[in-house]
Every structure is written in structure tokens, then in C-alpha cells.
């Protein structure tokens, strides 16, 4: 049973944040969208979201944004130090001061594996630890990957039939429907079983990475041309970038961790999510077919 409450959503114009706001408004729940001045937030405003224009690197903006909010969903990304770490620490502190009832943090699967060369993983892990000891009620969600991130690749495949697959094509993943993740994020705040929990969140199936272009091929009815350079080629490019821009080389460390490792939830973890949130997780192919026009 929902009471009149305000959700603050950061990263509200991103692939996940936009869907969270959309679903909250479909349920006629109050939401404040934290957006940047130059971002495209017209749809959020049209749906009836309150718009808060600010900068997550400014603590004063965060302090203003959390006032009157009962729930915070941190769904933003960006620079590892300034946005993925510092902004979330400030958001947690200011949320606690404002009496926020529940804080949902979107982390990433594998964040606890110690990828020292991956700045985003390190930042998110430190935020997790800070949130766990903050005294706030929280839910930490660790998605295996957003299905919405594949939509630009699907459109590119539609035009060219080409799919670039760097590294081991048999590496496994369980990418989650971004719509399912939005629902899980929202319902975490009112579910006792999700309170103060760290939840791995994957899709309905475990896929080898080489199955993604095959899914594209079925959707667009064309045989995929898979270009599969080894990870060594990526490393060579990264080292070259490092000669020109050490910061650029560092940022590519997160991408390398994603390319070099498997990110999937076990069947038991998937069953737990379905049971906990009373939903049937969507397959990747189903998600893509809903969003691409054939």
C-alpha cells in the first residue's frame, strides 16, 4: 500500500533513470528528477515529474534536491571519482540528514571481485560499503548489464549487419531488461525482504556473448557478420591511448574488465529475484523486439 511520497531519481535522463521515472508516473507516484541543464528532460516533465536542475558535483545542489524526498534512487553514471563516488557519498550524507526512508543504489555485478584497474567498479564498491554503514535503510542492486545499452548496437547492426565482439565469444552474461530493473528499483523501497540487502540482478537467461549478434540476426532477418578481435588488440589500443592521455587509458580499464570477464547471475539468484519481486524476468530478445522497429 503506497502513501503519498516523493522519489528523488538521479540519472533521470539515462536509460534506466528515464524508465524509473516513467514507471513511477504510470503508477501516479510523485517523483523529482535530478537533471542537468543541457540534458533532454522534456519527456519527464510532460509525464508530470518535478524537474530539479542541478549538478551532482555540487553538494549544495544535492542538499536542495533531497529536501522532502522519502526515497532516493541513485541511477546516475559518469566520471568514476567525481560522479560515481563523490556525488553518491554526498547524496547518502544529505539523504540521511533529510530523513530519507530508503536509498536504492544501482551498482554493478562483479563490483566485489577486486578489479583494481577498473575505476567505476572501485568507486561503486566504496559507495556500497559507505551506504551499508550509513544508518540508512538501503537496497543495493548489482545488474549484470542493461539491455537498453544494446539498442544503439542493434540500430547499427540494422544498417550494416556487422557486430564487433572483442574478446572471448563464449564468455557468459545475463543482461537484464532495463524495464525489469526499473520495476525492481522502485519496489525495493517498500519490500521488507529487500531492505538492507545486496541483490545481484540478471536477466531471464545466461547467454554467451556470441549469441547477441545471433539475436540481432533473427530480429532483422539477416546473417550477422561478426568481427572478433582478441583482447590483446584492445590492450594494444589502450596502451597507445595511454601514451597520449593517461586519464583516457585509466578510464578504459573499466571497459577492459567488462570485456575480459563473465557477468551473469546464477539460476538460484534469478529465481530469488523473480520470487522476491513477483515477476517473470524478460528475455533479452523480447526486450529488443519491443524497442526496435522492423
FIMARDREN-568044 format. One record per residue: residue number from 1; x, y, z of N, C-alpha, C in turn. Coordinates in Angstrom, 1 decimal. Layout:
BEGIN
- nr  n_c1  n_c2  n_c3  ca_c1  ca_c2  ca_c3  c_c1  c_c2  c_c3
- NUM  X  Y  Z  X  Y  Z  X  Y  Z
...
//
This chain:
BEGIN
- nr  n_c1  n_c2  n_c3  ca_c1  ca_c2  ca_c3  c_c1  c_c2  c_c3
- 1  0.9  -1.2  0.0  0.0  0.0  0.0  0.9  1.2  0.0
- 2  0.8  2.0  -1.1  1.6  3.2  -1.2  0.9  4.4  -0.5
- 3  1.7  5.2  0.2  1.2  6.5  0.7  1.8  7.6  -0.2
- 4  1.3  8.8  -0.1  1.9  9.9  -0.9  3.3  10.2  -0.5
- 5  4.2  9.9  -1.4  5.7  10.0  -1.1  6.4  10.6  -2.3
- 6  7.6  11.1  -2.1  8.3  11.7  -3.1  9.6  10.8  -3.4
- 7  9.8  10.4  -4.6  11.0  9.7  -5.0  11.9  10.8  -5.7
- 8  13.2  10.8  -5.3  14.2  11.5  -6.0  15.0  10.5  -6.8
- 9  15.1  10.8  -8.1  15.8  9.9  -9.0  17.0  10.7  -9.7
- 10  18.2  10.2  -9.4  19.4  10.8  -10.1  19.6  10.0  -11.4
- 11  20.3  10.7  -12.3  20.5  10.0  -13.6  19.1  9.8  -14.3
- 12  18.2  10.7  -14.1  16.8  10.6  -14.6  16.7  10.6  -16.1
- 13  17.7  11.1  -16.8  17.6  11.1  -18.3  18.3  10.0  -18.9
- 14  18.9  9.1  -18.1  19.6  7.9  -18.6  18.7  6.8  -19.0
- 15  19.3  5.7  -19.6  18.4  4.6  -20.0  17.6  4.0  -18.9
- 16  18.2  3.8  -17.7  17.5  3.3  -16.5  16.6  4.4  -15.9
- 17  17.2  5.5  -15.6  16.5  6.6  -14.9  15.3  7.0  -15.5
- 18  15.3  7.1  -16.9  14.1  7.5  -17.6  13.0  6.5  -17.4
- 19  13.3  5.2  -17.4  12.3  4.2  -17.2  11.8  4.2  -15.8
- 20  12.6  4.5  -14.8  12.2  4.6  -13.5  11.1  5.7  -13.3
- 21  11.5  6.9  -13.9  10.5  8.0  -13.8  9.2  7.7  -14.5
- 22  9.3  7.1  -15.7  8.2  6.7  -16.5  7.2  5.8  -15.7
- 23  7.8  4.8  -15.0  7.0  3.8  -14.3  6.4  4.4  -13.0
- 24  7.2  5.3  -12.4  6.6  6.0  -11.2  5.4  6.8  -11.6
- 25  5.5  7.5  -12.7  4.4  8.4  -13.1  3.2  7.5  -13.6
- 26  3.5  6.4  -14.2  2.4  5.5  -14.6  1.6  5.0  -13.4
- 27  2.3  4.9  -12.3  1.7  4.5  -11.0  1.2  5.7  -10.2
- 28  1.3  6.9  -10.8  0.8  8.1  -10.2  1.5  8.4  -8.9
- 29  2.8  8.1  -8.9  3.6  8.4  -7.7  4.4  9.7  -8.0
- 30  4.7  10.4  -6.9  5.4  11.7  -7.1  6.9  11.4  -7.3
- 31  7.5  12.1  -8.2  8.9  11.9  -8.5  9.6  13.3  -8.8
- 32  10.8  13.4  -8.3  11.6  14.6  -8.6  12.8  14.1  -9.4
- 33  13.0  14.6  -10.6  14.1  14.1  -11.5  15.2  15.1  -11.4
- 34  16.4  14.5  -11.0  17.6  15.4  -10.9  18.2  15.3  -12.3
- 35  18.3  16.5  -13.0  18.8  16.5  -14.4  19.8  17.7  -14.5
- 36  20.6  17.6  -15.5  21.5  18.7  -15.9  20.8  19.7  -16.8
- 37  21.2  20.9  -16.8  20.5  21.9  -17.6  20.5  21.6  -19.0
- 38  21.6  21.1  -19.6  21.6  20.8  -21.0  21.1  19.4  -21.4
- 39  20.6  18.7  -20.5  20.0  17.3  -20.9  18.6  17.4  -21.4
- 40  18.2  16.4  -22.0  16.9  16.3  -22.7  15.9  15.7  -21.7
- 41  15.2  16.6  -20.9  14.3  16.2  -19.9  12.8  16.5  -20.2
- 42  12.5  16.9  -21.5  11.1  17.3  -21.8  10.1  16.1  -21.5
- 43  10.5  14.9  -21.9  9.6  13.8  -21.7  9.2  13.6  -20.2
- 44  10.2  13.8  -19.3  10.0  13.6  -17.9  9.0  14.7  -17.4
- 45  9.2  15.9  -17.9  8.3  17.0  -17.5  6.9  16.8  -18.0
- 46  6.8  16.3  -19.2  5.5  16.0  -19.8  4.7  14.9  -19.0
- 47  5.5  14.0  -18.5  4.8  12.9  -17.7  4.4  13.3  -16.3
- 48  4.8  14.5  -15.9  4.4  15.1  -14.6  5.4  15.0  -13.5
- 49  6.7  14.7  -13.9  7.8  14.7  -12.9  8.1  16.1  -12.5
- 50  8.4  16.3  -11.3  9.1  17.6  -10.9  10.5  17.5  -11.4
- 51  11.0  18.6  -11.9  12.3  18.7  -12.5  13.2  19.5  -11.6
- 52  14.3  18.9  -11.2  15.3  19.6  -10.4  16.6  19.7  -11.2
- 53  16.9  21.0  -11.6  18.1  21.2  -12.5  19.3  21.5  -11.6
- 54  20.3  20.6  -11.7  21.4  20.8  -10.8  22.7  20.1  -11.3
- 55  23.7  20.1  -10.5  25.0  19.5  -10.9  25.4  18.5  -9.7
- 56  25.5  17.2  -10.0  25.8  16.3  -9.0  27.2  16.5  -8.3
- 57  28.0  17.3  -9.0  29.3  17.5  -8.4  29.3  18.7  -7.4
- 58  28.1  19.3  -7.2  27.9  20.4  -6.3  27.0  19.9  -5.1
- 59  27.6  19.8  -3.9  27.0  19.3  -2.7  25.7  20.1  -2.4
- 60  25.8  21.4  -2.6  24.6  22.3  -2.3  23.4  21.9  -3.2
- 61  23.6  21.5  -4.4  22.5  21.1  -5.3  21.9  19.8  -4.7
- 62  22.8  18.9  -4.3  22.3  17.6  -3.8  21.5  17.9  -2.5
- 63  21.9  18.8  -1.7  21.2  19.1  -0.4  19.8  19.6  -0.7
- 64  19.7  20.5  -1.7  18.4  21.0  -2.1  17.5  19.9  -2.6
- 65  18.1  19.1  -3.5  17.3  18.1  -4.2  16.6  17.1  -3.3
- 66  17.3  16.7  -2.2  16.8  15.7  -1.3  15.7  16.2  -0.3
- 67  15.5  17.5  -0.2  14.5  18.0  0.7  13.1  17.5  0.4
- 68  12.5  16.9  1.4  11.1  16.4  1.2  11.0  15.1  0.5
- 69  12.1  14.5  0.1  12.1  13.2  -0.5  12.1  12.1  0.5
- 70  11.2  11.1  0.3  11.2  9.9  1.2  12.1  8.8  0.7
- 71  12.3  8.7  -0.6  13.0  7.7  -1.3  14.0  8.3  -2.3
- 72  15.2  7.7  -2.3  16.2  8.1  -3.3  16.6  6.9  -4.1
- 73  16.6  7.1  -5.4  17.1  6.0  -6.3  18.3  6.6  -7.1
- 74  19.5  6.2  -6.7  20.7  6.7  -7.4  21.0  5.8  -8.6
- 75  20.7  6.4  -9.8  20.8  5.7  -11.1  21.7  6.4  -12.0
- 76  22.6  7.3  -11.5  23.4  8.0  -12.4  24.8  7.3  -12.6
- 77  25.4  7.7  -13.7  26.8  7.2  -14.0  27.6  8.4  -14.3
- 78  28.9  8.2  -14.8  29.7  9.3  -15.2  31.1  9.1  -14.7
- 79  31.9  10.2  -14.5  33.3  10.1  -14.1  33.3  9.3  -12.8
- 80  34.3  8.4  -12.7  34.3  7.5  -11.6  34.5  8.2  -10.2
- 81  35.4  9.2  -10.2  35.8  9.9  -8.9  34.7  10.9  -8.6
- 82  34.4  11.8  -9.5  33.5  12.9  -9.2  32.0  12.5  -9.1
- 83  31.6  11.6  -10.0  30.2  11.3  -10.0  29.8  10.0  -9.5
- 84  30.5  8.9  -9.9  30.2  7.6  -9.3  30.6  7.5  -7.8
- 85  31.6  8.2  -7.4  32.0  8.1  -6.0  31.5  9.3  -5.2
- 86  32.1  10.5  -5.4  31.9  11.6  -4.6  30.4  12.1  -4.5
- 87  29.8  12.1  -5.7  28.4  12.5  -5.7  27.5  11.6  -4.9
- 88  27.8  10.3  -5.0  27.0  9.3  -4.2  27.2  9.4  -2.7
- 89  28.5  9.7  -2.3  28.8  9.9  -0.9  28.0  11.1  -0.3
- 90  28.0  12.2  -1.1  27.3  13.4  -0.7  25.8  13.1  -0.7
- 91  25.3  12.3  -1.7  23.9  12.0  -1.7  23.4  11.2  -0.5
- 92  24.3  10.2  -0.1  24.0  9.4  1.1  23.9  10.3  2.3
- 93  24.9  11.2  2.5  25.0  12.0  3.7  23.8  13.0  3.7
- 94  23.5  13.6  2.6  22.4  14.6  2.6  21.1  13.9  2.8
- 95  20.9  12.7  2.2  19.7  11.9  2.4  19.5  11.6  3.8
- 96  20.5  11.2  4.5  20.4  10.9  5.9  20.0  12.1  6.7
- 97  20.6  13.2  6.5  20.2  14.5  7.2  18.8  14.9  6.9
- 98  18.3  14.6  5.7  16.9  15.0  5.3  15.9  14.0  5.8
- 99  16.3  12.9  6.4  15.3  11.9  6.9  14.8  11.0  5.8
- 100  15.5  10.7  4.8  15.1  9.8  3.7  14.9  8.4  4.3
- 101  13.8  7.8  3.9  13.4  6.5  4.5  14.1  5.3  3.8
- 102  14.5  5.4  2.5  15.1  4.3  1.9  15.9  4.8  0.7
- 103  17.1  4.2  0.5  18.1  4.6  -0.5  18.4  3.4  -1.4
- 104  18.1  3.5  -2.7  18.4  2.4  -3.6  19.6  2.9  -4.4
- 105  20.6  2.0  -4.4  21.8  2.3  -5.2  22.0  1.3  -6.3
- 106  22.2  1.8  -7.5  22.4  0.9  -8.7  23.9  0.7  -8.8
- 107  24.4  -0.4  -8.4  25.8  -0.7  -8.5  26.1  -1.5  -9.8
- 108  26.9  -2.5  -9.7  27.2  -3.4  -10.9  27.7  -4.7  -10.5
- 109  27.3  -5.8  -11.2  27.7  -7.1  -10.8  29.2  -7.3  -11.0
- 110  29.8  -7.9  -10.0  31.2  -8.1  -10.0  32.0  -7.0  -9.3
- 111  31.3  -6.1  -8.7  31.9  -4.9  -8.1  32.8  -5.4  -6.9
- 112  32.5  -6.6  -6.4  33.3  -7.1  -5.2  34.4  -8.0  -5.6
- 113  34.8  -8.1  -6.9  35.8  -9.0  -7.3  37.2  -8.4  -7.3
- 114  37.3  -7.1  -6.9  38.6  -6.5  -6.8  39.3  -6.2  -8.1
- 115  38.5  -5.7  -9.1  39.2  -5.2  -10.3  39.9  -3.9  -10.1
- 116  41.1  -4.0  -9.7  41.9  -2.8  -9.4  42.1  -1.8  -10.5
- 117  42.0  -2.3  -11.7  42.2  -1.5  -12.9  41.0  -0.9  -13.5
- 118  39.9  -1.0  -12.8  38.5  -0.6  -13.3  38.0  0.5  -12.3
- 119  38.2  1.8  -12.7  37.8  2.9  -11.7  36.3  2.8  -11.3
- 120  35.4  2.5  -12.3  34.0  2.6  -11.9  33.6  1.5  -10.9
- 121  34.2  0.3  -11.1  34.0  -0.8  -10.2  34.5  -0.4  -8.8
- 122  35.7  0.2  -8.7  36.2  0.6  -7.4  35.4  1.6  -6.7
- 123  34.9  2.6  -7.5  34.1  3.7  -7.0  32.8  3.1  -6.4
- 124  32.1  2.3  -7.2  30.8  1.8  -6.8  31.0  0.9  -5.6
- 125  32.1  0.1  -5.5  32.3  -0.8  -4.3  32.4  0.1  -3.0
- 126  33.2  1.2  -3.1  33.4  2.0  -2.0  32.1  2.7  -1.6
- 127  31.2  3.1  -2.5  29.9  3.6  -2.2  29.0  2.6  -1.5
- 128  29.1  1.3  -2.0  28.3  0.3  -1.4  28.7  0.2  0.1
- 129  30.0  0.1  0.4  30.5  0.0  1.8  30.0  1.2  2.6
- 130  30.1  2.3  2.1  29.7  3.6  2.8  28.2  3.5  3.1
- 131  27.4  3.1  2.1  25.9  3.0  2.3  25.6  2.0  3.4
- 132  26.2  0.9  3.4  25.9  -0.2  4.3  26.2  0.2  5.8
- 133  27.1  1.2  6.0  27.3  1.6  7.3  26.8  3.0  7.6
- 134  25.9  3.5  6.8  25.4  4.9  6.9  24.3  5.0  7.9
- 135  23.6  3.9  8.2  22.4  4.0  9.1  21.1  4.2  8.3
- 136  21.2  4.4  7.0  20.0  4.5  6.1  19.5  3.1  5.8
- 137  18.2  3.0  5.6  17.7  1.7  5.0  18.1  1.8  3.5
- 138  18.5  0.7  3.0  19.1  0.7  1.7  18.7  -0.6  0.9
- 139  18.8  -0.6  -0.4  18.9  -1.8  -1.2  20.0  -1.5  -2.3
- 140  20.9  -2.4  -2.4  22.0  -2.3  -3.4  21.7  -3.3  -4.5
- 141  21.5  -2.8  -5.7  21.2  -3.7  -6.9  22.5  -3.8  -7.7
- 142  22.8  -5.0  -8.1  24.0  -5.2  -8.9  23.6  -5.9  -10.2
- 143  23.2  -5.1  -11.2  22.8  -5.6  -12.5  24.0  -6.2  -13.3
- 144  23.7  -7.2  -14.1  24.7  -7.8  -14.9  24.9  -7.0  -16.2
- 145  24.2  -6.0  -16.5  24.2  -5.2  -17.7  22.8  -4.8  -18.1
- 146  22.7  -3.6  -18.7  21.4  -3.1  -19.1  21.1  -3.5  -20.6
- 147  19.9  -4.0  -20.8  19.5  -4.4  -22.1  19.4  -3.1  -23.0
- 148  19.1  -2.0  -22.4  18.9  -0.7  -23.2  20.2  -0.3  -23.8
- 149  21.4  -0.7  -23.2  22.7  -0.3  -23.8  22.9  -1.0  -25.1
- 150  22.2  -2.0  -25.4  22.4  -2.7  -26.7  21.5  -2.1  -27.8
- 151  20.6  -1.2  -27.5  19.8  -0.7  -28.5  20.5  0.1  -29.6
- 152  21.5  0.9  -29.2  22.3  1.6  -30.3  23.1  0.6  -31.2
- 153  23.6  -0.5  -30.6  24.3  -1.5  -31.3  23.3  -2.3  -32.3
- 154  22.1  -2.4  -31.8  21.1  -3.1  -32.7  20.8  -2.2  -33.9
- 155  20.7  -0.9  -33.7  20.4  0.0  -34.8  21.6  0.0  -35.8
- 156  22.8  0.0  -35.2  24.0  -0.1  -36.1  24.0  -1.4  -36.9
- 157  23.6  -2.5  -36.2  23.6  -3.8  -36.9  22.5  -3.7  -38.0
- 158  21.4  -3.1  -37.8  20.3  -3.0  -38.8  20.9  -2.4  -40.1
- 159  21.8  -1.3  -39.9  22.3  -0.6  -41.1  23.4  -1.4  -41.8
- 160  24.2  -2.1  -41.0  25.5  -2.7  -41.5  25.5  -4.2  -41.5
- 161  24.8  -4.9  -40.6  24.9  -6.3  -40.4  26.2  -6.7  -39.7
- 162  26.9  -5.8  -39.2  28.2  -6.0  -38.6  28.1  -5.9  -37.1
- 163  28.8  -6.9  -36.4  28.8  -6.8  -34.9  30.2  -7.0  -34.5
- 164  30.7  -6.0  -33.7  32.1  -6.1  -33.2  32.1  -6.8  -31.8
- 165  32.7  -7.9  -31.7  32.7  -8.7  -30.5  34.2  -8.9  -30.0
- 166  34.6  -8.0  -29.1  36.0  -8.1  -28.6  36.2  -9.1  -27.5
- 167  37.2  -10.0  -27.7  37.4  -11.0  -26.6  36.7  -12.3  -26.9
- 168  36.6  -13.1  -25.8  36.1  -14.4  -25.9  34.6  -14.5  -26.2
- 169  34.2  -15.0  -27.4  32.8  -15.0  -27.8  32.0  -16.0  -26.9
- 170  32.6  -16.9  -26.2  31.9  -17.8  -25.3  31.7  -17.3  -23.9
- 171  32.2  -16.1  -23.6  32.1  -15.5  -22.3  30.6  -15.3  -22.0
- 172  30.2  -15.6  -20.8  28.7  -15.6  -20.5  28.3  -14.3  -19.8
- 173  27.0  -13.9  -20.1  26.4  -12.8  -19.5  24.9  -13.0  -19.2
- 174  24.3  -12.2  -18.4  22.8  -12.4  -18.2  22.3  -10.9  -18.1
- 175  22.3  -10.3  -19.2  21.8  -8.9  -19.3  20.4  -8.8  -18.9
- 176  20.0  -7.8  -18.1  18.7  -7.6  -17.6  17.9  -6.6  -18.4
- 177  16.6  -6.9  -18.7  15.7  -5.9  -19.2  15.7  -4.7  -18.4
- 178  16.0  -3.5  -19.0  16.1  -2.3  -18.2  14.7  -1.9  -17.6
- 179  13.6  -2.4  -18.2  12.3  -2.2  -17.7  12.1  -3.0  -16.4
- 180  12.6  -4.2  -16.4  12.5  -5.1  -15.2  13.3  -4.5  -14.1
- 181  14.5  -3.9  -14.4  15.4  -3.3  -13.4  14.7  -2.1  -12.8
- 182  14.0  -1.3  -13.6  13.3  -0.1  -13.1  12.2  -0.5  -12.1
- 183  11.5  -1.6  -12.4  10.4  -2.1  -11.5  11.0  -2.5  -10.2
- 184  12.1  -3.3  -10.3  12.8  -3.8  -9.1  13.3  -2.7  -8.2
- 185  13.9  -1.6  -8.9  14.4  -0.5  -8.1  13.3  0.2  -7.3
- 186  12.2  0.4  -8.0  11.0  1.1  -7.3  10.5  0.3  -6.2
- 187  10.3  -1.0  -6.4  9.6  -1.8  -5.4  10.5  -2.2  -4.3
- 188  11.8  -2.0  -4.4  12.8  -2.3  -3.3  12.5  -1.4  -2.1
- 189  11.9  -0.2  -2.3  11.7  0.7  -1.2  10.6  0.3  -0.3
- 190  9.7  -0.6  -0.8  8.5  -1.0  0.0  8.5  -2.4  0.4
- 191  9.6  -3.1  0.0  9.6  -4.6  0.2  10.5  -4.9  1.4
- 192  9.9  -5.4  2.5  10.8  -5.7  3.7  11.9  -6.7  3.4
- 193  11.7  -7.6  2.5  12.7  -8.6  2.1  13.9  -8.0  1.3
- 194  13.7  -6.8  0.8  14.7  -6.2  0.0  15.5  -5.2  0.9
- 195  15.0  -4.9  2.1  15.6  -3.9  2.9  17.0  -4.3  3.4
- 196  18.0  -3.4  3.3  19.4  -3.7  3.7  19.9  -5.0  3.1
- 197  19.6  -5.1  1.8  20.1  -6.3  1.0  21.0  -5.9  -0.2
- 198  21.9  -6.7  -0.5  22.7  -6.6  -1.8  22.2  -7.6  -2.7
- 199  21.6  -7.2  -3.8  20.9  -8.2  -4.7  21.6  -8.2  -6.1
- 200  22.2  -9.3  -6.5  22.6  -9.5  -7.9  21.3  -9.6  -8.8
- 201  21.3  -8.9  -9.9  20.1  -8.9  -10.8  20.6  -9.2  -12.2
- 202  20.1  -10.3  -12.7  20.3  -10.6  -14.1  19.1  -10.9  -14.9
- 203  19.2  -11.2  -16.1  18.0  -11.4  -17.0  17.5  -12.8  -16.9
- 204  16.6  -13.2  -17.7  15.9  -14.5  -17.7  16.8  -15.6  -18.1
- 205  17.9  -15.3  -18.7  18.8  -16.4  -19.3  20.2  -16.0  -19.2
- 206  21.1  -17.1  -19.2  22.5  -16.9  -19.3  22.9  -17.1  -20.8
- 207  23.5  -16.1  -21.4  23.9  -16.1  -22.8  25.4  -16.1  -23.0
- 208  25.9  -16.7  -24.0  27.2  -16.5  -24.4  27.2  -15.2  -25.2
- 209  28.3  -14.4  -25.2  28.3  -13.1  -25.9  28.1  -13.2  -27.4
- 210  28.5  -14.4  -27.9  28.3  -14.6  -29.4  26.8  -14.8  -29.7
- 211  26.0  -15.0  -28.7  24.5  -15.2  -29.0  23.8  -13.8  -29.3
- 212  24.5  -12.7  -28.8  23.8  -11.4  -29.0  23.7  -11.0  -30.5
- 213  24.8  -11.2  -31.3  24.6  -10.9  -32.7  23.6  -11.9  -33.4
- 214  23.5  -13.1  -32.9  22.6  -14.0  -33.5  21.1  -13.6  -33.2
- 215  20.9  -13.0  -32.0  19.6  -12.4  -31.7  19.3  -11.3  -32.6
- 216  20.3  -10.4  -32.8  20.1  -9.3  -33.8  19.7  -9.9  -35.2
- 217  20.4  -10.9  -35.6  20.2  -11.5  -36.9  18.8  -12.0  -37.0
- 218  18.2  -12.6  -36.0  16.9  -13.1  -36.0  15.9  -12.0  -36.1
- 219  16.1  -10.9  -35.3  15.2  -9.8  -35.3  15.2  -9.1  -36.7
- 220  16.3  -8.9  -37.3  16.4  -8.2  -38.6  16.5  -9.1  -39.8
- 221  16.4  -10.4  -39.5  16.4  -11.4  -40.6  17.6  -11.2  -41.6
- 222  18.8  -11.2  -41.0  20.0  -11.1  -41.8  21.1  -11.9  -41.0
- 223  22.0  -12.4  -41.8  23.1  -13.2  -41.2  24.1  -12.2  -40.6
- 224  24.5  -12.3  -39.4  25.4  -11.4  -38.8  26.9  -11.6  -39.3
- 225  27.5  -10.5  -39.5  29.0  -10.5  -39.8  29.7  -10.2  -38.5
- 226  30.3  -11.2  -37.8  30.9  -11.0  -36.5  32.4  -10.7  -36.7
- 227  32.8  -9.6  -36.2  34.2  -9.2  -36.2  34.7  -9.5  -34.8
- 228  35.7  -10.4  -34.6  36.1  -10.8  -33.3  37.6  -10.6  -33.0
- 229  38.0  -9.4  -32.8  39.4  -9.2  -32.5  39.7  -9.7  -31.0
- 230  40.9  -10.2  -30.8  41.3  -10.6  -29.5  41.4  -9.5  -28.5
- 231  41.4  -9.8  -27.2  41.5  -8.8  -26.2  42.9  -8.1  -26.3
- 232  43.9  -8.8  -26.8  45.2  -8.2  -27.0  45.2  -7.0  -27.9
- 233  44.3  -7.0  -28.9  44.2  -5.9  -29.8  43.6  -4.7  -29.0
- 234  42.7  -4.9  -28.1  42.2  -3.9  -27.2  43.3  -3.3  -26.3
- 235  44.0  -4.2  -25.8  45.1  -3.8  -24.9  46.1  -2.9  -25.6
- 236  46.4  -3.3  -26.8  47.4  -2.5  -27.6  46.9  -1.1  -27.9
- 237  45.6  -1.0  -28.2  44.9  0.3  -28.4  45.0  1.1  -27.1
- 238  44.6  0.4  -26.0  44.6  1.1  -24.7  46.0  1.7  -24.4
- 239  47.0  0.9  -24.6  48.4  1.3  -24.3  48.8  2.5  -25.2
- 240  48.3  2.5  -26.4  48.6  3.6  -27.3  47.9  4.9  -26.8
- 241  46.6  4.7  -26.4  45.9  5.9  -25.8  46.7  6.4  -24.6
- 242  47.2  5.5  -23.8  48.0  5.9  -22.6  49.2  6.7  -22.9
- 243  49.8  6.6  -24.0  50.9  7.4  -24.4  50.5  8.9  -24.6
- 244  49.3  9.0  -25.0  48.8  10.4  -25.3  48.0  11.0  -24.2
- 245  47.3  10.1  -23.4  46.3  10.5  -22.4  46.2  9.5  -21.3
- 246  46.9  9.7  -20.2  46.9  8.7  -19.1  45.5  8.5  -18.5
- 247  44.8  9.6  -18.5  43.4  9.6  -17.9  42.5  8.7  -18.8
- 248  42.7  8.8  -20.1  41.9  8.0  -21.1  42.2  6.6  -20.9
- 249  43.5  6.2  -20.7  43.9  4.9  -20.5  43.3  4.3  -19.3
- 250  43.2  5.1  -18.2  42.6  4.6  -16.9  41.1  4.4  -17.1
- 251  40.5  5.3  -17.8  39.0  5.1  -18.0  38.7  3.8  -18.8
- 252  39.6  3.4  -19.7  39.4  2.2  -20.5  39.5  1.0  -19.6
- 253  40.1  1.1  -18.4  40.2  -0.1  -17.6  38.9  -0.7  -17.2
- 254  37.9  0.1  -17.0  36.6  -0.4  -16.7  36.0  -1.2  -17.9
- 255  36.2  -0.7  -19.1  35.7  -1.4  -20.3  36.5  -2.7  -20.4
- 256  37.8  -2.7  -20.1  38.5  -3.9  -20.3  38.0  -5.0  -19.3
- 257  37.7  -4.6  -18.1  37.2  -5.5  -17.1  35.8  -6.1  -17.6
- 258  35.0  -5.3  -18.2  33.7  -5.8  -18.8  34.0  -6.8  -19.9
- 259  35.0  -6.5  -20.8  35.3  -7.4  -21.9  36.0  -8.7  -21.5
- 260  36.7  -8.6  -20.5  37.6  -9.7  -20.1  37.0  -10.7  -19.1
- 261  35.8  -10.4  -18.6  35.3  -11.3  -17.5  33.8  -11.6  -17.8
- 262  33.3  -12.6  -17.1  31.9  -13.0  -17.2  31.1  -12.3  -16.2
- 263  29.9  -11.9  -16.6  29.0  -11.2  -15.7  27.6  -11.8  -15.8
- 264  27.3  -12.8  -15.0  26.0  -13.4  -15.1  25.5  -13.9  -13.7
- 265  24.2  -13.9  -13.5  23.6  -14.4  -12.2  23.3  -15.8  -12.4
- 266  23.5  -16.5  -11.2  23.2  -18.0  -11.2  21.7  -18.2  -11.3
- 267  21.2  -19.4  -11.7  19.8  -19.6  -11.7  19.1  -19.4  -10.4
- 268  19.8  -19.7  -9.3  19.3  -19.5  -8.0  19.1  -18.1  -7.7
- 269  20.0  -17.2  -8.1  19.9  -15.8  -7.9  18.8  -15.2  -8.7
- 270  18.6  -15.7  -9.9  17.5  -15.2  -10.8  16.1  -15.7  -10.2
- 271  16.1  -16.9  -9.7  14.8  -17.4  -9.1  14.5  -16.5  -7.8
- 272  15.5  -16.2  -7.1  15.2  -15.4  -5.9  14.6  -14.0  -6.3
- 273  15.2  -13.4  -7.3  14.7  -12.1  -7.7  13.2  -12.2  -8.2
- 274  12.9  -13.2  -9.0  11.6  -13.4  -9.5  10.6  -13.7  -8.4
- 275  11.0  -14.4  -7.4  10.2  -14.7  -6.2  10.0  -13.5  -5.4
- 276  11.1  -12.8  -5.1  11.0  -11.6  -4.2  10.1  -10.5  -4.8
- 277  10.3  -10.3  -6.1  9.5  -9.2  -6.7  8.3  -9.6  -7.5
- 278  8.0  -10.9  -7.4  6.8  -11.4  -8.0  6.7  -11.0  -9.5
- 279  7.8  -11.3  -10.3  7.7  -11.0  -11.7  8.5  -12.1  -12.4
- 280  8.1  -12.2  -13.7  8.8  -13.2  -14.6  9.8  -12.3  -15.5
- 281  11.1  -12.5  -15.3  12.0  -11.7  -16.0  12.0  -11.9  -17.5
- 282  12.2  -10.8  -18.2  12.1  -10.8  -19.6  13.4  -11.2  -20.3
- 283  13.3  -11.9  -21.4  14.5  -12.3  -22.1  15.0  -11.1  -22.9
- 284  16.3  -11.2  -23.2  16.9  -10.1  -24.0  16.3  -9.9  -25.3
- 285  16.0  -11.0  -26.0  15.4  -10.9  -27.3  14.0  -10.2  -27.2
- 286  13.2  -10.6  -26.2  11.9  -9.9  -26.1  12.0  -8.4  -25.9
- 287  13.0  -8.0  -25.0  13.2  -6.6  -24.8  13.6  -5.9  -26.1
- 288  14.5  -6.4  -26.8  15.0  -5.8  -28.0  13.9  -5.7  -29.1
- 289  13.1  -6.7  -29.2  12.0  -6.7  -30.2  10.9  -5.7  -29.8
- 290  10.8  -5.4  -28.5  9.8  -4.3  -28.2  10.3  -2.9  -28.5
- 291  11.6  -2.7  -28.6  12.1  -1.4  -28.8  12.6  -1.1  -30.2
- 292  12.9  -2.1  -31.0  13.4  -1.8  -32.4  12.2  -2.0  -33.3
- 293  12.1  -1.2  -34.3  11.0  -1.3  -35.3  11.6  -2.1  -36.5
- 294  11.0  -3.2  -36.9  11.4  -4.0  -38.0  10.5  -3.8  -39.2
//
